[in-house]
Amino acid sequence: MSNYTDKKLLNTIGLSYGELSLKGKNRGQFEKKLRNKINKVLKGFDYQLFDDLSKLYVLINSENLDEITDKLRKVFGIVGLNQSAKVERNDEIIKEKVLEFANYAYEQGARTFKIKVNRSNKGFEKKSMDYARELGGHVLVNSLFEQVKMKDPDIMINVDIRKNVYIYTDRIKTYGGLPLGSTGKGLVLLSGGIDSPVASFMMAKRGMRLNFVTFHSFPFTSHQALEKVKELTDILSLYVGKTRLYSLNILKIQEAINIQTKKDLATILTRRAMMRLAERLSGVMQYQALITGESLGQVASQTMGGLTCTNASVEKLPVFRPLIGMDKTEIIEIAKEIETYEKSIEPYEDSCVIFAPKHPVTNPKLEDVLAEEAKIENYDEIMNEIFEEREYFNFG
């Protein structure tokens, strides 16, 4: 928020939609999910959620402004927030409140201003441009301001006229996207790295409700490595709400792969085992898609050949890879924004590096992978044992 705005004046937060407003006949369904999410994240606060001419507002106590704003910033389906003063649609009251905004801004060092009026309620008798000039004149006559500046003023005072009137100075950009749960339910293969938490965020932004599965190789991987993934899940729960993390120890299948197959295909074979276990879990829990943090060409298993071999292990579900065309710099920027980066770079090992070959095949052929996989004795029995010994942890 601008330093020129007095937080004590603000009692309402306006919520701007993005693509949600384009949903036509389905808009009501999406709005219902959005309202439900807002009510969940604001549980425990004193607030009122209401509609004013097709725009949602949250009436609040000004002392909770920053905390509630931070909660709403993480709600997908909202593209912007306006921290506003809600007043009656009365000319004298509007002018009095606009003058309060202007006087405070001047005290804080602003020397130029502009008034912008949005007349959503066409029943208001004065046209937007005419009323903006009238309010600007009122400020010039009754404050210490001496200059209106149409381009890049120190402070812009917005007046949004609906059934009520909302006065604000800044628009806070949020993540946009679609309300959680509006596009289905998916299972994320979550490692302790940078990429998969970002992939989780990207799919949640598209309205998908998420749960997570992680794989470890205890005792070759430490308890701290699993704790790291649990902490990442806890951070992600701020965006995805209540969620569950499943944990499977895949050491037995990794040992079988290491002993009975070619070393240079170990990573692909392990990855296929993970995908099979994730798909099986999805069948039990009715998830509709798998999500991974793979990016094309980033590592040896993420080449076209590697991804083809991995995909072939999944029979019934789509595999979404929201980072597939992103480079590492872009991914890191999002990780920092959603506050998973610092946790992701903590130096605990994950299952993917256990038994990893020094020189993996970079363009594996599916027929070669299938031939090696067929060499593994008691493959199904080992996988069943791993699956049955799974654990889970709840968050949010």
KACORRA-V655762 format. One record per backbone hydrogen bond with DSSP energy under -0.5 kcal/mol. CO is the residue of the C=O (numbers start at 0). NH is the residue of the N-H. E is the energy in kcal/mol with one decimal. If there is no record, write none. Layout:
# KACORRA-V655762
co=CO nh=NH e=E
co=CO nh=NH e=E
This chain:
# KACORRA-V655762
co=1 nh=4 e=-1.5
co=4 nh=6 e=-0.7
co=5 nh=8 e=-1.8
co=6 nh=9 e=-1.5
co=10 nh=59 e=-2.9
co=11 nh=83 e=-3.7
co=12 nh=57 e=-2.1
co=13 nh=15 e=-0.5
co=13 nh=81 e=-2.2
co=14 nh=55 e=-0.6
co=15 nh=78 e=-2.8
co=15 nh=79 e=-1.1
co=17 nh=20 e=-1.5
co=18 nh=21 e=-2.1
co=19 nh=22 e=-1.3
co=22 nh=25 e=-2.1
co=23 nh=26 e=-1.7
co=25 nh=29 e=-1.8
co=26 nh=30 e=-2.9
co=27 nh=31 e=-2.0
co=28 nh=32 e=-1.6
co=29 nh=33 e=-2.1
co=30 nh=34 e=-2.8
co=31 nh=35 e=-2.3
co=32 nh=36 e=-2.1
co=33 nh=37 e=-2.5
co=34 nh=38 e=-2.6
co=35 nh=39 e=-1.7
co=36 nh=40 e=-2.5
co=37 nh=41 e=-1.8
co=39 nh=42 e=-1.2
co=41 nh=44 e=-2.3
co=44 nh=46 e=-0.9
co=45 nh=60 e=-0.5
co=47 nh=49 e=-0.5
co=47 nh=58 e=-3.2
co=49 nh=56 e=-2.9
co=54 nh=51 e=-2.6
co=55 nh=14 e=-2.7
co=56 nh=49 e=-2.6
co=56 nh=58 e=-0.5
co=57 nh=12 e=-2.0
co=58 nh=47 e=-1.7
co=60 nh=63 e=-2.0
co=61 nh=64 e=-1.5
co=63 nh=67 e=-2.7
co=64 nh=68 e=-2.4
co=65 nh=69 e=-2.2
co=66 nh=70 e=-1.7
co=67 nh=71 e=-2.5
co=68 nh=72 e=-2.0
co=69 nh=73 e=-0.7
co=70 nh=73 e=-0.9
co=71 nh=74 e=-1.7
co=72 nh=174 e=-0.8
co=73 nh=75 e=-0.7
co=74 nh=77 e=-1.1
co=76 nh=17 e=-0.6
co=77 nh=175 e=-2.4
co=78 nh=173 e=-1.9
co=79 nh=15 e=-2.9
co=80 nh=82 e=-0.5
co=80 nh=171 e=-3.1
co=81 nh=13 e=-2.8
co=81 nh=83 e=-0.8
co=82 nh=168 e=-0.5
co=83 nh=10 e=-2.0
co=83 nh=11 e=-2.1
co=83 nh=85 e=-0.6
co=84 nh=166 e=-2.2
co=86 nh=164 e=-2.6
co=87 nh=89 e=-2.2
co=89 nh=93 e=-2.8
co=90 nh=94 e=-2.3
co=91 nh=95 e=-2.2
co=92 nh=96 e=-2.3
co=93 nh=97 e=-2.7
co=94 nh=98 e=-2.1
co=95 nh=99 e=-1.6
co=96 nh=100 e=-2.1
co=97 nh=101 e=-2.3
co=98 nh=102 e=-3.0
co=99 nh=103 e=-2.1
co=100 nh=104 e=-2.1
co=101 nh=105 e=-2.4
co=102 nh=106 e=-2.2
co=103 nh=107 e=-1.5
co=104 nh=109 e=-2.6
co=105 nh=108 e=-1.6
co=110 nh=145 e=-0.5
co=111 nh=154 e=-1.2
co=112 nh=148 e=-2.4
co=113 nh=156 e=-2.9
co=115 nh=158 e=-2.8
co=116 nh=118 e=-0.5
co=117 nh=119 e=-1.2
co=117 nh=160 e=-3.1
co=119 nh=121 e=-1.0
co=120 nh=123 e=-1.9
co=126 nh=130 e=-2.8
co=127 nh=131 e=-2.3
co=128 nh=132 e=-2.1
co=129 nh=133 e=-2.0
co=130 nh=134 e=-2.7
co=131 nh=135 e=-2.4
co=132 nh=136 e=-2.4
co=133 nh=137 e=-1.9
co=134 nh=138 e=-2.0
co=135 nh=139 e=-2.3
co=136 nh=140 e=-2.2
co=137 nh=141 e=-1.9
co=138 nh=142 e=-1.3
co=146 nh=112 e=-1.2
co=154 nh=113 e=-1.5
co=154 nh=156 e=-0.5
co=155 nh=157 e=-0.7
co=156 nh=115 e=-2.4
co=157 nh=159 e=-0.5
co=157 nh=167 e=-1.9
co=158 nh=117 e=-2.9
co=158 nh=160 e=-0.7
co=159 nh=161 e=-0.7
co=159 nh=165 e=-2.4
co=160 nh=119 e=-0.9
co=160 nh=120 e=-2.1
co=163 nh=161 e=-3.2
co=164 nh=86 e=-2.8
co=165 nh=159 e=-3.0
co=166 nh=84 e=-2.5
co=167 nh=157 e=-3.4
co=169 nh=82 e=-0.5
co=169 nh=171 e=-0.5
co=170 nh=172 e=-0.6
co=171 nh=80 e=-2.3
co=175 nh=76 e=-2.7
co=175 nh=77 e=-0.5
co=178 nh=181 e=-1.8
co=183 nh=208 e=-2.8
co=184 nh=287 e=-3.5
co=184 nh=288 e=-0.6
co=185 nh=210 e=-1.9
co=186 nh=290 e=-2.3
co=187 nh=189 e=-1.1
co=187 nh=212 e=-2.7
co=188 nh=190 e=-0.6
co=193 nh=197 e=-0.9
co=194 nh=198 e=-2.5
co=195 nh=199 e=-2.1
co=196 nh=200 e=-2.1
co=197 nh=201 e=-2.5
co=198 nh=202 e=-2.0
co=199 nh=203 e=-2.5
co=200 nh=204 e=-2.2
co=201 nh=205 e=-0.8
co=202 nh=207 e=-1.9
co=203 nh=206 e=-2.0
co=204 nh=177 e=-2.6
co=206 nh=180 e=-1.2
co=206 nh=182 e=-1.8
co=208 nh=185 e=-2.7
co=210 nh=187 e=-2.7
co=211 nh=245 e=-2.9
co=212 nh=189 e=-2.4
co=213 nh=247 e=-2.1
co=214 nh=350 e=-0.7
co=215 nh=249 e=-2.3
co=216 nh=219 e=-2.3
co=216 nh=220 e=-0.7
co=221 nh=225 e=-1.1
co=222 nh=226 e=-2.4
co=223 nh=227 e=-2.2
co=224 nh=228 e=-1.5
co=225 nh=229 e=-2.3
co=226 nh=230 e=-2.3
co=227 nh=231 e=-2.0
co=228 nh=232 e=-2.3
co=229 nh=233 e=-1.9
co=230 nh=234 e=-2.0
co=231 nh=235 e=-2.5
co=232 nh=236 e=-1.6
co=234 nh=237 e=-1.5
co=235 nh=238 e=-1.8
co=235 nh=239 e=-2.4
co=236 nh=240 e=-1.7
co=242 nh=394 e=-2.8
co=243 nh=211 e=-3.1
co=243 nh=245 e=-0.5
co=244 nh=392 e=-2.2
co=245 nh=213 e=-2.9
co=246 nh=390 e=-2.3
co=247 nh=215 e=-2.4
co=247 nh=249 e=-0.8
co=249 nh=253 e=-2.1
co=250 nh=254 e=-2.7
co=251 nh=255 e=-1.8
co=252 nh=256 e=-2.4
co=253 nh=257 e=-2.6
co=254 nh=258 e=-2.0
co=255 nh=259 e=-2.6
co=256 nh=260 e=-1.6
co=261 nh=264 e=-1.4
co=262 nh=265 e=-1.7
co=263 nh=360 e=-2.2
co=264 nh=268 e=-2.5
co=265 nh=269 e=-2.4
co=266 nh=270 e=-2.5
co=267 nh=271 e=-2.4
co=268 nh=272 e=-1.7
co=269 nh=273 e=-2.2
co=270 nh=274 e=-2.3
co=271 nh=275 e=-2.3
co=272 nh=276 e=-2.3
co=273 nh=277 e=-2.5
co=274 nh=278 e=-2.5
co=275 nh=279 e=-2.4
co=276 nh=280 e=-2.3
co=277 nh=281 e=-2.2
co=278 nh=282 e=-2.0
co=279 nh=283 e=-1.6
co=280 nh=284 e=-2.5
co=281 nh=285 e=-1.2
co=281 nh=286 e=-1.6
co=287 nh=317 e=-0.6
co=288 nh=186 e=-2.5
co=289 nh=319 e=-3.3
co=290 nh=188 e=-2.6
co=294 nh=297 e=-2.2
co=298 nh=301 e=-1.9
co=299 nh=302 e=-0.9
co=301 nh=296 e=-2.9
co=302 nh=306 e=-2.9
co=303 nh=307 e=-2.0
co=304 nh=308 e=-2.1
co=305 nh=309 e=-2.1
co=306 nh=310 e=-2.9
co=307 nh=311 e=-1.7
co=309 nh=312 e=-1.6
co=310 nh=313 e=-2.0
co=312 nh=314 e=-0.5
co=317 nh=289 e=-2.4
co=317 nh=319 e=-0.6
co=319 nh=291 e=-2.1
co=320 nh=323 e=-2.0
co=322 nh=325 e=-2.2
co=323 nh=295 e=-1.6
co=326 nh=330 e=-1.9
co=327 nh=331 e=-2.7
co=328 nh=332 e=-2.0
co=329 nh=333 e=-1.7
co=330 nh=334 e=-2.4
co=331 nh=335 e=-2.4
co=332 nh=336 e=-1.8
co=333 nh=337 e=-2.5
co=334 nh=339 e=-2.3
co=334 nh=340 e=-1.5
co=335 nh=338 e=-0.6
co=339 nh=343 e=-2.4
co=340 nh=344 e=-1.9
co=342 nh=345 e=-1.3
co=345 nh=347 e=-2.2
co=349 nh=352 e=-1.5
co=350 nh=353 e=-1.0
co=352 nh=355 e=-1.3
co=356 nh=359 e=-0.5
co=364 nh=368 e=-2.1
co=365 nh=369 e=-2.8
co=366 nh=370 e=-1.8
co=367 nh=371 e=-2.1
co=368 nh=372 e=-2.6
co=369 nh=373 e=-1.9
co=371 nh=374 e=-1.2
co=372 nh=375 e=-1.4
co=374 nh=376 e=-0.6
co=375 nh=378 e=-1.0
co=377 nh=381 e=-2.6
co=378 nh=382 e=-2.4
co=379 nh=383 e=-2.5
co=380 nh=384 e=-2.2
co=381 nh=385 e=-2.3
co=382 nh=386 e=-2.5
co=383 nh=387 e=-2.5
co=384 nh=388 e=-1.3
co=386 nh=389 e=-1.4
co=390 nh=246 e=-2.6
co=392 nh=244 e=-3.0
co=394 nh=242 e=-2.3
